[in-house]
């Protein structure tokens, strides 16, 4: 589960993965939006707003806590 410090009651499921390009957090649900680290090249057209969250908290499958610092991500365009 993942959440932002100012909304600890709005936890959403997600997957944290690692590749040589860096970490990638994909979350599902409301509260957080897809977070990519480092910056993604060539954003899809449905995403228009790049934001940086100072912190994003999470919990790994084995229960260990994780905090991502300066997590940058693409946020959906408001309709």
N, CA, C and O atoms as a Maestro MAE file, in Angstrom:
{
 s_m_m2io_version
 :::
 2.0.0
}

f_m_ct {
 s_m_title
 :::
 protein
 m_atom[316] {
  # First column is atom index #
  i_m_mmod_type
  r_m_x_coord
  r_m_y_coord
  r_m_z_coord
  i_m_residue_number
  s_m_chain_name
  s_m_pdb_residue_name
  s_m_pdb_atom_name
  i_m_atomic_number
  :::
  1 25 0.843 -1.172 0.000 1 A "UNK " " N  " 7
  2 3 0.000 0.000 0.000 1 A "UNK " " CA " 6
  3 2 0.895 1.244 0.000 1 A "UNK " " C  " 6
  4 15 2.001 1.241 0.540 1 A "UNK " " O  " 8
  5 25 0.375 2.308 -0.627 2 A "UNK " " N  " 7
  6 3 1.129 3.555 -0.781 2 A "UNK " " CA " 6
  7 2 0.254 4.730 -0.410 2 A "UNK " " C  " 6
  8 15 -0.962 4.684 -0.601 2 A "UNK " " O  " 8
  9 25 0.865 5.804 0.128 3 A "UNK " " N  " 7
  10 3 0.115 6.989 0.513 3 A "UNK " " CA " 6
  11 2 1.056 8.179 0.610 3 A "UNK " " C  " 6
  12 15 2.272 8.032 0.726 3 A "UNK " " O  " 8
  13 25 0.457 9.363 0.559 4 A "UNK " " N  " 7
  14 3 1.204 10.611 0.736 4 A "UNK " " CA " 6
  15 2 1.109 11.021 2.197 4 A "UNK " " C  " 6
  16 15 0.123 10.699 2.859 4 A "UNK " " O  " 8
  17 25 2.121 11.731 2.722 5 A "UNK " " N  " 7
  18 3 2.131 12.090 4.135 5 A "UNK " " CA " 6
  19 2 0.898 12.875 4.595 5 A "UNK " " C  " 6
  20 15 0.453 12.711 5.731 5 A "UNK " " O  " 8
  21 25 0.347 13.721 3.730 6 A "UNK " " N  " 7
  22 3 -0.805 14.536 4.135 6 A "UNK " " CA " 6
  23 2 -2.134 13.781 4.027 6 A "UNK " " C  " 6
  24 15 -3.171 14.307 4.431 6 A "UNK " " O  " 8
  25 25 -2.118 12.547 3.486 7 A "UNK " " N  " 7
  26 3 -3.348 11.743 3.380 7 A "UNK " " CA " 6
  27 2 -3.069 10.296 3.797 7 A "UNK " " C  " 6
  28 15 -3.216 9.383 2.985 7 A "UNK " " O  " 8
  29 25 -2.665 10.074 5.066 8 A "UNK " " N  " 7
  30 3 -2.304 8.720 5.498 8 A "UNK " " CA " 6
  31 2 -3.477 7.736 5.500 8 A "UNK " " C  " 6
  32 15 -3.261 6.524 5.503 8 A "UNK " " O  " 8
  33 25 -4.698 8.235 5.500 9 A "UNK " " N  " 7
  34 3 -5.872 7.357 5.469 9 A "UNK " " CA " 6
  35 2 -6.297 6.994 4.052 9 A "UNK " " C  " 6
  36 15 -7.231 6.212 3.869 9 A "UNK " " O  " 8
  37 25 -5.629 7.549 3.051 10 A "UNK " " N  " 7
  38 3 -5.950 7.264 1.643 10 A "UNK " " CA " 6
  39 2 -4.862 6.378 1.031 10 A "UNK " " C  " 6
  40 15 -4.110 6.811 0.158 10 A "UNK " " O  " 8
  41 25 -4.793 5.148 1.498 11 A "UNK " " N  " 7
  42 3 -3.787 4.198 1.010 11 A "UNK " " CA " 6
  43 2 -4.310 3.491 -0.227 11 A "UNK " " C  " 6
  44 15 -5.485 3.132 -0.307 11 A "UNK " " O  " 8
  45 25 -3.414 3.297 -1.194 12 A "UNK " " N  " 7
  46 3 -3.783 2.628 -2.438 12 A "UNK " " CA " 6
  47 2 -2.759 1.530 -2.734 12 A "UNK " " C  " 6
  48 15 -1.589 1.659 -2.373 12 A "UNK " " O  " 8
  49 25 -3.195 0.452 -3.391 13 A "UNK " " N  " 7
  50 3 -2.250 -0.600 -3.754 13 A "UNK " " CA " 6
  51 2 -1.332 -0.148 -4.879 13 A "UNK " " C  " 6
  52 15 -1.690 0.724 -5.670 13 A "UNK " " O  " 8
  53 25 -0.164 -0.734 -4.945 14 A "UNK " " N  " 7
  54 3 0.766 -0.389 -6.008 14 A "UNK " " CA " 6
  55 2 1.905 -1.376 -6.092 14 A "UNK " " C  " 6
  56 15 2.053 -2.261 -5.249 14 A "UNK " " O  " 8
  57 25 2.710 -1.206 -7.132 15 A "UNK " " N  " 7
  58 3 3.856 -2.077 -7.376 15 A "UNK " " CA " 6
  59 2 5.101 -1.219 -7.541 15 A "UNK " " C  " 6
  60 15 5.134 -0.321 -8.382 15 A "UNK " " O  " 8
  61 25 6.115 -1.492 -6.745 16 A "UNK " " N  " 7
  62 3 7.406 -0.820 -6.865 16 A "UNK " " CA " 6
  63 2 8.354 -1.780 -7.563 16 A "UNK " " C  " 6
  64 15 8.544 -2.912 -7.118 16 A "UNK " " O  " 8
  65 25 8.947 -1.326 -8.657 17 A "UNK " " N  " 7
  66 3 9.876 -2.175 -9.392 17 A "UNK " " CA " 6
  67 2 11.169 -1.411 -9.652 17 A "UNK " " C  " 6
  68 15 11.212 -0.183 -9.592 17 A "UNK " " O  " 8
  69 25 12.215 -2.168 -9.941 18 A "UNK " " N  " 7
  70 3 13.530 -1.584 -10.192 18 A "UNK " " CA " 6
  71 2 14.066 -2.094 -11.523 18 A "UNK " " C  " 6
  72 15 13.923 -3.269 -11.862 18 A "UNK " " O  " 8
  73 25 14.686 -1.186 -12.267 19 A "UNK " " N  " 7
  74 3 15.406 -1.540 -13.481 19 A "UNK " " CA " 6
  75 2 16.666 -0.675 -13.513 19 A "UNK " " C  " 6
  76 15 16.817 0.207 -12.667 19 A "UNK " " O  " 8
  77 25 17.580 -0.906 -14.470 20 A "UNK " " N  " 7
  78 3 18.766 -0.044 -14.569 20 A "UNK " " CA " 6
  79 2 18.415 1.435 -14.766 20 A "UNK " " C  " 6
  80 15 19.237 2.307 -14.484 20 A "UNK " " O  " 8
  81 25 17.201 1.722 -15.248 21 A "UNK " " N  " 7
  82 3 16.771 3.109 -15.425 21 A "UNK " " CA " 6
  83 2 16.314 3.749 -14.125 21 A "UNK " " C  " 6
  84 15 16.153 4.968 -14.075 21 A "UNK " " O  " 8
  85 25 16.101 2.972 -13.077 22 A "UNK " " N  " 7
  86 3 15.683 3.517 -11.792 22 A "UNK " " CA " 6
  87 2 14.467 2.799 -11.245 22 A "UNK " " C  " 6
  88 15 14.098 1.721 -11.710 22 A "UNK " " O  " 8
  89 25 13.845 3.421 -10.239 23 A "UNK " " N  " 7
  90 3 12.653 2.879 -9.607 23 A "UNK " " CA " 6
  91 2 11.407 3.313 -10.359 23 A "UNK " " C  " 6
  92 15 11.371 4.386 -10.962 23 A "UNK " " O  " 8
  93 25 10.383 2.465 -10.316 24 A "UNK " " N  " 7
  94 3 9.091 2.828 -10.896 24 A "UNK " " CA " 6
  95 2 8.016 2.361 -9.933 24 A "UNK " " C  " 6
  96 15 7.962 1.188 -9.564 24 A "UNK " " O  " 8
  97 25 7.167 3.284 -9.534 25 A "UNK " " N  " 7
  98 3 6.020 2.962 -8.689 25 A "UNK " " CA " 6
  99 2 4.762 3.170 -9.506 25 A "UNK " " C  " 6
  100 15 4.513 4.266 -10.008 25 A "UNK " " O  " 8
  101 25 3.976 2.128 -9.639 26 A "UNK " " N  " 7
  102 3 2.686 2.223 -10.308 26 A "UNK " " CA " 6
  103 2 1.634 1.946 -9.256 26 A "UNK " " C  " 6
  104 15 1.643 0.886 -8.629 26 A "UNK " " O  " 8
  105 25 0.720 2.894 -9.056 27 A "UNK " " N  " 7
  106 3 -0.340 2.715 -8.059 27 A "UNK " " CA " 6
  107 2 -1.683 2.613 -8.754 27 A "UNK " " C  " 6
  108 15 -1.866 3.087 -9.876 27 A "UNK " " O  " 8
  109 25 -2.619 1.981 -8.057 28 A "UNK " " N  " 7
  110 3 -3.945 1.723 -8.608 28 A "UNK " " CA " 6
  111 2 -4.978 2.267 -7.640 28 A "UNK " " C  " 6
  112 15 -5.015 1.865 -6.477 28 A "UNK " " O  " 8
  113 25 -5.820 3.182 -8.111 29 A "UNK " " N  " 7
  114 3 -6.849 3.746 -7.254 29 A "UNK " " CA " 6
  115 2 -6.677 5.232 -7.067 29 A "UNK " " C  " 6
  116 15 -5.836 5.859 -7.711 29 A "UNK " " O  " 8
  117 25 -7.468 5.786 -6.192 30 A "UNK " " N  " 7
  118 3 -7.425 7.222 -5.933 30 A "UNK " " CA " 6
  119 2 -6.452 7.537 -4.821 30 A "UNK " " C  " 6
  120 15 -6.072 6.657 -4.048 30 A "UNK " " O  " 8
  121 25 -6.053 8.785 -4.742 31 A "UNK " " N  " 7
  122 3 -5.158 9.231 -3.686 31 A "UNK " " CA " 6
  123 2 -3.763 9.520 -4.202 31 A "UNK " " C  " 6
  124 15 -3.209 10.587 -3.940 31 A "UNK " " O  " 8
  125 25 -3.198 8.586 -4.925 32 A "UNK " " N  " 7
  126 3 -1.898 8.760 -5.565 32 A "UNK " " CA " 6
  127 2 -2.078 8.526 -7.041 32 A "UNK " " C  " 6
  128 15 -3.009 7.834 -7.454 32 A "UNK " " O  " 8
  129 25 -1.222 9.079 -7.822 33 A "UNK " " N  " 7
  130 3 -1.221 8.863 -9.258 33 A "UNK " " CA " 6
  131 2 0.064 8.131 -9.608 33 A "UNK " " C  " 6
  132 15 0.945 7.999 -8.759 33 A "UNK " " O  " 8
  133 25 0.189 7.652 -10.837 34 A "UNK " " N  " 7
  134 3 1.429 6.957 -11.193 34 A "UNK " " CA " 6
  135 2 2.660 7.806 -10.905 34 A "UNK " " C  " 6
  136 15 2.719 8.982 -11.264 34 A "UNK " " O  " 8
  137 25 3.619 7.205 -10.268 35 A "UNK " " N  " 7
  138 3 4.856 7.895 -9.922 35 A "UNK " " CA " 6
  139 2 5.995 7.190 -10.625 35 A "UNK " " C  " 6
  140 15 6.146 5.973 -10.511 35 A "UNK " " O  " 8
  141 25 6.790 7.942 -11.346 36 A "UNK " " N  " 7
  142 3 7.917 7.375 -12.074 36 A "UNK " " CA " 6
  143 2 9.198 8.029 -11.596 36 A "UNK " " C  " 6
  144 15 9.236 9.245 -11.412 36 A "UNK " " O  " 8
  145 25 10.241 7.254 -11.393 37 A "UNK " " N  " 7
  146 3 11.543 7.780 -11.039 37 A "UNK " " CA " 6
  147 2 12.563 7.047 -11.890 37 A "UNK " " C  " 6
  148 15 12.501 5.818 -11.889 37 A "UNK " " O  " 8
  149 25 13.454 7.624 -12.585 38 A "UNK " " N  " 7
  150 3 13.575 9.057 -12.837 38 A "UNK " " CA " 6
  151 2 12.544 9.526 -13.856 38 A "UNK " " C  " 6
  152 15 11.629 8.786 -14.215 38 A "UNK " " O  " 8
  153 25 12.702 10.753 -14.314 39 A "UNK " " N  " 7
  154 3 11.749 11.340 -15.251 39 A "UNK " " CA " 6
  155 2 11.577 10.469 -16.495 39 A "UNK " " C  " 6
  156 15 12.552 9.972 -17.059 39 A "UNK " " O  " 8
  157 25 10.339 10.295 -16.907 40 A "UNK " " N  " 7
  158 3 10.033 9.475 -18.087 40 A "UNK " " CA " 6
  159 2 10.211 10.298 -19.352 40 A "UNK " " C  " 6
  160 15 9.914 11.492 -19.376 40 A "UNK " " O  " 8
  161 25 10.692 9.658 -20.389 41 A "UNK " " N  " 7
  162 3 10.844 10.328 -21.682 41 A "UNK " " CA " 6
  163 2 9.607 10.063 -22.526 41 A "UNK " " C  " 6
  164 15 9.134 8.929 -22.585 41 A "UNK " " O  " 8
  165 25 9.080 11.086 -23.177 42 A "UNK " " N  " 7
  166 3 7.941 10.914 -24.072 42 A "UNK " " CA " 6
  167 2 6.660 10.551 -23.358 42 A "UNK " " C  " 6
  168 15 6.195 9.416 -23.459 42 A "UNK " " O  " 8
  169 25 6.089 11.479 -22.649 43 A "UNK " " N  " 7
  170 3 4.863 11.216 -21.882 43 A "UNK " " CA " 6
  171 2 3.678 10.943 -22.799 43 A "UNK " " C  " 6
  172 15 3.536 11.592 -23.836 43 A "UNK " " O  " 8
  173 25 2.814 9.976 -22.424 44 A "UNK " " N  " 7
  174 3 1.596 9.749 -23.204 44 A "UNK " " CA " 6
  175 2 0.726 11.005 -23.210 44 A "UNK " " C  " 6
  176 15 0.780 11.796 -22.269 44 A "UNK " " O  " 8
  177 25 -0.062 11.193 -24.244 45 A "UNK " " N  " 7
  178 3 -0.836 12.422 -24.394 45 A "UNK " " CA " 6
  179 2 -1.906 12.603 -23.321 45 A "UNK " " C  " 6
  180 15 -2.319 13.735 -23.068 45 A "UNK " " O  " 8
  181 25 -2.374 11.512 -22.672 46 A "UNK " " N  " 7
  182 3 -3.388 11.671 -21.625 46 A "UNK " " CA " 6
  183 2 -2.792 12.242 -20.350 46 A "UNK " " C  " 6
  184 15 -3.530 12.695 -19.475 46 A "UNK " " O  " 8
  185 25 -1.469 12.228 -20.231 47 A "UNK " " N  " 7
  186 3 -0.817 12.793 -19.058 47 A "UNK " " CA " 6
  187 2 -0.199 14.127 -19.439 47 A "UNK " " C  " 6
  188 15 0.566 14.219 -20.399 47 A "UNK " " O  " 8
  189 25 -0.535 15.153 -18.683 48 A "UNK " " N  " 7
  190 3 -0.036 16.470 -19.057 48 A "UNK " " CA " 6
  191 2 0.665 17.208 -17.932 48 A "UNK " " C  " 6
  192 15 1.342 18.204 -18.189 48 A "UNK " " O  " 8
  193 25 0.531 16.766 -16.727 49 A "UNK " " N  " 7
  194 3 1.059 17.536 -15.611 49 A "UNK " " CA " 6
  195 2 2.128 16.730 -14.870 49 A "UNK " " C  " 6
  196 15 1.847 15.659 -14.333 49 A "UNK " " O  " 8
  197 25 3.342 17.249 -14.847 50 A "UNK " " N  " 7
  198 3 4.440 16.604 -14.146 50 A "UNK " " CA " 6
  199 2 4.528 17.222 -12.758 50 A "UNK " " C  " 6
  200 15 4.613 18.444 -12.631 50 A "UNK " " O  " 8
  201 25 4.510 16.403 -11.725 51 A "UNK " " N  " 7
  202 3 4.603 16.908 -10.357 51 A "UNK " " CA " 6
  203 2 5.626 16.110 -9.582 51 A "UNK " " C  " 6
  204 15 5.932 14.965 -9.914 51 A "UNK " " O  " 8
  205 25 6.151 16.739 -8.540 52 A "UNK " " N  " 7
  206 3 7.080 16.071 -7.640 52 A "UNK " " CA " 6
  207 2 6.458 16.037 -6.254 52 A "UNK " " C  " 6
  208 15 6.090 17.076 -5.706 52 A "UNK " " O  " 8
  209 25 6.341 14.842 -5.689 53 A "UNK " " N  " 7
  210 3 5.897 14.685 -4.306 53 A "UNK " " CA " 6
  211 2 7.146 14.586 -3.444 53 A "UNK " " C  " 6
  212 15 7.991 13.726 -3.691 53 A "UNK " " O  " 8
  213 25 7.288 15.452 -2.430 54 A "UNK " " N  " 7
  214 3 8.486 15.392 -1.589 54 A "UNK " " CA " 6
  215 2 8.679 14.000 -0.972 54 A "UNK " " C  " 6
  216 15 9.803 13.509 -0.869 54 A "UNK " " O  " 8
  217 25 7.560 13.368 -0.561 55 A "UNK " " N  " 7
  218 3 7.611 12.040 0.035 55 A "UNK " " CA " 6
  219 2 6.416 11.219 -0.413 55 A "UNK " " C  " 6
  220 15 5.322 11.751 -0.600 55 A "UNK " " O  " 8
  221 25 6.626 9.927 -0.583 56 A "UNK " " N  " 7
  222 3 5.535 8.968 -0.788 56 A "UNK " " CA " 6
  223 2 5.889 7.761 0.071 56 A "UNK " " C  " 6
  224 15 6.965 7.180 -0.070 56 A "UNK " " O  " 8
  225 25 4.968 7.387 0.966 57 A "UNK " " N  " 7
  226 3 5.208 6.278 1.886 57 A "UNK " " CA " 6
  227 2 4.575 5.005 1.354 57 A "UNK " " C  " 6
  228 15 3.573 5.043 0.640 57 A "UNK " " O  " 8
  229 25 5.177 3.876 1.714 58 A "UNK " " N  " 7
  230 3 4.634 2.598 1.294 58 A "UNK " " CA " 6
  231 2 5.067 1.484 2.213 58 A "UNK " " C  " 6
  232 15 5.854 1.673 3.140 58 A "UNK " " O  " 8
  233 25 4.522 0.299 1.922 59 A "UNK " " N  " 7
  234 3 4.869 -0.893 2.672 59 A "UNK " " CA " 6
  235 2 5.100 -2.026 1.673 59 A "UNK " " C  " 6
  236 15 4.251 -2.299 0.825 59 A "UNK " " O  " 8
  237 25 6.252 -2.680 1.781 60 A "UNK " " N  " 7
  238 3 6.578 -3.782 0.889 60 A "UNK " " CA " 6
  239 2 5.775 -5.029 1.260 60 A "UNK " " C  " 6
  240 15 5.168 -5.087 2.330 60 A "UNK " " O  " 8
  241 25 5.774 -6.015 0.380 61 A "UNK " " N  " 7
  242 3 5.018 -7.260 0.628 61 A "UNK " " CA " 6
  243 2 5.386 -7.916 1.945 61 A "UNK " " C  " 6
  244 15 4.539 -8.510 2.612 61 A "UNK " " O  " 8
  245 25 6.656 -7.805 2.317 62 A "UNK " " N  " 7
  246 3 7.100 -8.441 3.566 62 A "UNK " " CA " 6
  247 2 6.859 -7.561 4.790 62 A "UNK " " C  " 6
  248 15 7.276 -7.906 5.896 62 A "UNK " " O  " 8
  249 25 6.182 -6.416 4.595 63 A "UNK " " N  " 7
  250 3 5.825 -5.544 5.712 63 A "UNK " " CA " 6
  251 2 6.818 -4.446 6.025 63 A "UNK " " C  " 6
  252 15 6.555 -3.609 6.888 63 A "UNK " " O  " 8
  253 25 7.969 -4.427 5.338 64 A "UNK " " N  " 7
  254 3 8.951 -3.370 5.597 64 A "UNK " " CA " 6
  255 2 8.448 -2.036 5.068 64 A "UNK " " C  " 6
  256 15 7.896 -1.968 3.970 64 A "UNK " " O  " 8
  257 25 8.640 -0.953 5.860 65 A "UNK " " N  " 7
  258 3 8.236 0.372 5.391 65 A "UNK " " CA " 6
  259 2 9.218 0.930 4.373 65 A "UNK " " C  " 6
  260 15 10.414 0.644 4.429 65 A "UNK " " O  " 8
  261 25 8.698 1.737 3.433 66 A "UNK " " N  " 7
  262 3 9.501 2.362 2.390 66 A "UNK " " CA " 6
  263 2 9.042 3.804 2.253 66 A "UNK " " C  " 6
  264 15 7.846 4.088 2.309 66 A "UNK " " O  " 8
  265 25 9.993 4.715 2.073 67 A "UNK " " N  " 7
  266 3 9.677 6.103 1.764 67 A "UNK " " CA " 6
  267 2 10.454 6.502 0.519 67 A "UNK " " C  " 6
  268 15 11.677 6.377 0.474 67 A "UNK " " O  " 8
  269 25 9.738 6.983 -0.490 68 A "UNK " " N  " 7
  270 3 10.367 7.509 -1.691 68 A "UNK " " CA " 6
  271 2 10.522 9.014 -1.505 68 A "UNK " " C  " 6
  272 15 9.583 9.694 -1.092 68 A "UNK " " O  " 8
  273 25 11.701 9.527 -1.810 69 A "UNK " " N  " 7
  274 3 12.000 10.949 -1.634 69 A "UNK " " CA " 6
  275 2 12.071 11.607 -3.002 69 A "UNK " " C  " 6
  276 15 12.707 11.089 -3.920 69 A "UNK " " O  " 8
  277 25 11.409 12.761 -3.129 70 A "UNK " " N  " 7
  278 3 11.359 13.506 -4.391 70 A "UNK " " CA " 6
  279 2 10.842 12.629 -5.518 70 A "UNK " " C  " 6
  280 15 11.459 12.536 -6.579 70 A "UNK " " O  " 8
  281 25 9.709 11.988 -5.281 71 A "UNK " " N  " 7
  282 3 9.092 11.113 -6.279 71 A "UNK " " CA " 6
  283 2 8.377 11.963 -7.321 71 A "UNK " " C  " 6
  284 15 7.449 12.706 -7.003 71 A "UNK " " O  " 8
  285 25 8.816 11.845 -8.559 72 A "UNK " " N  " 7
  286 3 8.231 12.629 -9.644 72 A "UNK " " CA " 6
  287 2 7.301 11.744 -10.450 72 A "UNK " " C  " 6
  288 15 7.564 10.555 -10.630 72 A "UNK " " O  " 8
  289 25 6.203 12.329 -10.939 73 A "UNK " " N  " 7
  290 3 5.258 11.514 -11.702 73 A "UNK " " CA " 6
  291 2 4.403 12.331 -12.636 73 A "UNK " " C  " 6
  292 15 4.317 13.555 -12.543 73 A "UNK " " O  " 8
  293 25 3.773 11.605 -13.542 74 A "UNK " " N  " 7
  294 3 2.837 12.188 -14.495 74 A "UNK " " CA " 6
  295 2 1.436 12.079 -13.921 74 A "UNK " " C  " 6
  296 15 1.025 11.015 -13.457 74 A "UNK " " O  " 8
  297 25 0.715 13.172 -13.955 75 A "UNK " " N  " 7
  298 3 -0.628 13.213 -13.380 75 A "UNK " " CA " 6
  299 2 -1.633 13.365 -14.515 75 A "UNK " " C  " 6
  300 15 -1.381 14.117 -15.457 75 A "UNK " " O  " 8
  301 25 -2.782 12.661 -14.448 76 A "UNK " " N  " 7
  302 3 -3.772 12.754 -15.515 76 A "UNK " " CA " 6
  303 2 -4.272 14.182 -15.700 76 A "UNK " " C  " 6
  304 15 -4.365 14.960 -14.751 76 A "UNK " " O  " 8
  305 25 -4.582 14.495 -16.926 77 A "UNK " " N  " 7
  306 3 -5.144 15.797 -17.264 77 A "UNK " " CA " 6
  307 2 -6.550 15.892 -16.683 77 A "UNK " " C  " 6
  308 15 -7.345 14.974 -16.884 77 A "UNK " " O  " 8
  309 25 -6.887 16.959 -15.974 78 A "UNK " " N  " 7
  310 3 -8.258 17.087 -15.465 78 A "UNK " " CA " 6
  311 2 -9.251 17.211 -16.623 78 A "UNK " " C  " 6
  312 15 -8.980 17.876 -17.623 78 A "UNK " " O  " 8
  313 25 -10.404 16.558 -16.467 79 A "UNK " " N  " 7
  314 3 -11.410 16.631 -17.533 79 A "UNK " " CA " 6
  315 2 -12.344 17.797 -17.340 79 A "UNK " " C  " 6
  316 15 -13.250 18.002 -18.149 79 A "UNK " " O  " 8
  :::
 }
 m_bond[315] {
  # First column is bond index #
  i_m_from
  i_m_to
  i_m_order
  :::
  1 1 2 1
  2 2 3 1
  3 3 4 2
  4 3 5 1
  5 5 6 1
  6 6 7 1
  7 7 8 2
  8 7 9 1
  9 9 10 1
  10 10 11 1
  11 11 12 2
  12 11 13 1
  13 13 14 1
  14 14 15 1
  15 15 16 2
  16 15 17 1
  17 17 18 1
  18 18 19 1
  19 19 20 2
  20 19 21 1
  21 21 22 1
  22 22 23 1
  23 23 24 2
  24 23 25 1
  25 25 26 1
  26 26 27 1
  27 27 28 2
  28 27 29 1
  29 29 30 1
  30 30 31 1
  31 31 32 2
  32 31 33 1
  33 33 34 1
  34 34 35 1
  35 35 36 2
  36 35 37 1
  37 37 38 1
  38 38 39 1
  39 39 40 2
  40 39 41 1
  41 41 42 1
  42 42 43 1
  43 43 44 2
  44 43 45 1
  45 45 46 1
  46 46 47 1
  47 47 48 2
  48 47 49 1
  49 49 50 1
  50 50 51 1
  51 51 52 2
  52 51 53 1
  53 53 54 1
  54 54 55 1
  55 55 56 2
  56 55 57 1
  57 57 58 1
  58 58 59 1
  59 59 60 2
  60 59 61 1
  61 61 62 1
  62 62 63 1
  63 63 64 2
  64 63 65 1
  65 65 66 1
  66 66 67 1
  67 67 68 2
  68 67 69 1
  69 69 70 1
  70 70 71 1
  71 71 72 2
  72 71 73 1
  73 73 74 1
  74 74 75 1
  75 75 76 2
  76 75 77 1
  77 77 78 1
  78 78 79 1
  79 79 80 2
  80 79 81 1
  81 81 82 1
  82 82 83 1
  83 83 84 2
  84 83 85 1
  85 85 86 1
  86 86 87 1
  87 87 88 2
  88 87 89 1
  89 89 90 1
  90 90 91 1
  91 91 92 2
  92 91 93 1
  93 93 94 1
  94 94 95 1
  95 95 96 2
  96 95 97 1
  97 97 98 1
  98 98 99 1
  99 99 100 2
  100 99 101 1
  101 101 102 1
  102 102 103 1
  103 103 104 2
  104 103 105 1
  105 105 106 1
  106 106 107 1
  107 107 108 2
  108 107 109 1
  109 109 110 1
  110 110 111 1
  111 111 112 2
  112 111 113 1
  113 113 114 1
  114 114 115 1
  115 115 116 2
  116 115 117 1
  117 117 118 1
  118 118 119 1
  119 119 120 2
  120 119 121 1
  121 121 122 1
  122 122 123 1
  123 123 124 2
  124 123 125 1
  125 125 126 1
  126 126 127 1
  127 127 128 2
  128 127 129 1
  129 129 130 1
  130 130 131 1
  131 131 132 2
  132 131 133 1
  133 133 134 1
  134 134 135 1
  135 135 136 2
  136 135 137 1
  137 137 138 1
  138 138 139 1
  139 139 140 2
  140 139 141 1
  141 141 142 1
  142 142 143 1
  143 143 144 2
  144 143 145 1
  145 145 146 1
  146 146 147 1
  147 147 148 2
  148 147 149 1
  149 149 150 1
  150 150 151 1
  151 151 152 2
  152 151 153 1
  153 153 154 1
  154 154 155 1
  155 155 156 2
  156 155 157 1
  157 157 158 1
  158 158 159 1
  159 159 160 2
  160 159 161 1
  161 161 162 1
  162 162 163 1
  163 163 164 2
  164 163 165 1
  165 165 166 1
  166 166 167 1
  167 167 168 2
  168 167 169 1
  169 169 170 1
  170 170 171 1
  171 171 172 2
  172 171 173 1
  173 173 174 1
  174 174 175 1
  175 175 176 2
  176 175 177 1
  177 177 178 1
  178 178 179 1
  179 179 180 2
  180 179 181 1
  181 181 182 1
  182 182 183 1
  183 183 184 2
  184 183 185 1
  185 185 186 1
  186 186 187 1
  187 187 188 2
  188 187 189 1
  189 189 190 1
  190 190 191 1
  191 191 192 2
  192 191 193 1
  193 193 194 1
  194 194 195 1
  195 195 196 2
  196 195 197 1
  197 197 198 1
  198 198 199 1
  199 199 200 2
  200 199 201 1
  201 201 202 1
  202 202 203 1
  203 203 204 2
  204 203 205 1
  205 205 206 1
  206 206 207 1
  207 207 208 2
  208 207 209 1
  209 209 210 1
  210 210 211 1
  211 211 212 2
  212 211 213 1
  213 213 214 1
  214 214 215 1
  215 215 216 2
  216 215 217 1
  217 217 218 1
  218 218 219 1
  219 219 220 2
  220 219 221 1
  221 221 222 1
  222 222 223 1
  223 223 224 2
  224 223 225 1
  225 225 226 1
  226 226 227 1
  227 227 228 2
  228 227 229 1
  229 229 230 1
  230 230 231 1
  231 231 232 2
  232 231 233 1
  233 233 234 1
  234 234 235 1
  235 235 236 2
  236 235 237 1
  237 237 238 1
  238 238 239 1
  239 239 240 2
  240 239 241 1
  241 241 242 1
  242 242 243 1
  243 243 244 2
  244 243 245 1
  245 245 246 1
  246 246 247 1
  247 247 248 2
  248 247 249 1
  249 249 250 1
  250 250 251 1
  251 251 252 2
  252 251 253 1
  253 253 254 1
  254 254 255 1
  255 255 256 2
  256 255 257 1
  257 257 258 1
  258 258 259 1
  259 259 260 2
  260 259 261 1
  261 261 262 1
  262 262 263 1
  263 263 264 2
  264 263 265 1
  265 265 266 1
  266 266 267 1
  267 267 268 2
  268 267 269 1
  269 269 270 1
  270 270 271 1
  271 271 272 2
  272 271 273 1
  273 273 274 1
  274 274 275 1
  275 275 276 2
  276 275 277 1
  277 277 278 1
  278 278 279 1
  279 279 280 2
  280 279 281 1
  281 281 282 1
  282 282 283 1
  283 283 284 2
  284 283 285 1
  285 285 286 1
  286 286 287 1
  287 287 288 2
  288 287 289 1
  289 289 290 1
  290 290 291 1
  291 291 292 2
  292 291 293 1
  293 293 294 1
  294 294 295 1
  295 295 296 2
  296 295 297 1
  297 297 298 1
  298 298 299 1
  299 299 300 2
  300 299 301 1
  301 301 302 1
  302 302 303 1
  303 303 304 2
  304 303 305 1
  305 305 306 1
  306 306 307 1
  307 307 308 2
  308 307 309 1
  309 309 310 1
  310 310 311 1
  311 311 312 2
  312 311 313 1
  313 313 314 1
  314 314 315 1
  315 315 316 2
  :::
 }
}
